[in-house]
Amino acid sequence: MGKIPGPPVLAIGIGIAAASRGWARAALTLAAAFNLTWILMPVGLLNQQTDNVSVAFVMTGVILVGSGILIAVFNISEALRALLRRANRGAGRPVLKTAVSYPMDKRFRTGMTVAMFALILFMVTLISMLQGLQASSLESFVQQQSGGYDVIAYTTTYSEIPNFRESLRANFSEALFSGGYNGTSSASVMPAKVEAIGGNRSYDYTLWGVDNFLIQTNQYGFTSFLPSYVNESSGQREPLTTRDQVWLSLRYNHTLAIVDRTAAGPNQFVPDESRLRLTPGDQIRAYDFAGRSVNLTIVGVLAQALQFTSGVFVDQSVVRTVFPPAERYTAYFFQMAAGIDIAAFRADLERVYFAYGLQTIDIREAIGEEFDSSQQVLTLMQAYLGIGILVGIAGLAVITLRAVVERRTQIGALRAIGFTQRMVLATFLGEIALIAVLGIGIGVALGIVLAYKIYVVYFADIVVFSVPWPNLALIIGLTAVAAVGATAQPAIRASRIPPAEALRYIE
């Protein structure tokens, strides 16, 4: 975790020390630029095995936005002065020059005001980007997580449907299934305790004993697997180079097992950090409440970890040999042909096997429901952040009102030297626009950049990166209009103050 805040904190400390010697602008600009480079460089600073992802995310956001604000506050005045020097002389130039001078003179106040907008817009933008990435990746994610299956059915009692394949042929047409009846598979499933050999903690897991049909027809992939294994039937060591070979190793070596994605550490879909951690080659012991156990070696770690792919996978004979029938139930996997009515098939399946309490799951529907829940949570977060934007806008209105009171004498002086009411109004609105533009620009830009980095880590292999410009345009437009609308009244009030009254004012 120290890789994320350590160097940025050191850089800011050096910058502050240099600022005390009169080099504030150069030192803090360089420190902020270093921080942005450090956080956004294409190097992994986060150890997903040990670091707290939530804390790291918050630290990253604060460092990015804080650094962006430092660069803006210390350099925007120079950039605008250069722009003004190139601009034609006219009524607009003194207005712009006056509008910029006060915010840049009060840098701390300006920085804190900009931070209110930037932090909230950063989060809103990032959430909008993640929503878009998740929605775009749904189809690819369904294909990846389903393993090629469309329906999963399971018995609700610890039993197995007798002569299942014969009864399936008698009640259902082969044309329903992709690849015919070979498109159906089964697994003996049971709850078990799993512990790493040499470890001192056990975990609740599901033990899946998969049949040969599932081994041969599933499309589940791996994040990692062993380079080779020993074939028990031949005694020869055979290489493992493909996904299919890893699955087939379960058939030829009954001491091997495959574990789901959670064992590799938390990711965007599996945030739980208190799970068993395993890598290929690790040894585990799986046992039941009566103490019956089997020792296994992890041959591969799956890329999936949803409800129907969560657990430890072994050859079906291992579960049936070691554990009694009373402890296990049966799950059935179906690969449906194109154009089949999934809902009708599920209803027929549950009707035919009603006596066995068979329940079915539409995998696409189940994954879609999980995605919908995730999208709803993100939308709720956006709503709360929207309230934060309103609070920030209200704060900007209060600050503007206070600035009018503080600067009545300055307003009188401006009017005395020739500023019209319209020019005074434009000056205050220019200050408000400057703060709003800085806050919105920093927050949105850094939100998009960090979203891209998240995309590269988690989504690059399943979806094309895209920016939801309509959503962002709506958010930016509403924020800008609300900011100007909330602060317009104090600005109008300032423009209407008579010069003589303003000059006589003493706070």
Disulfide bonds with the S-S distance in Angstrom:
none
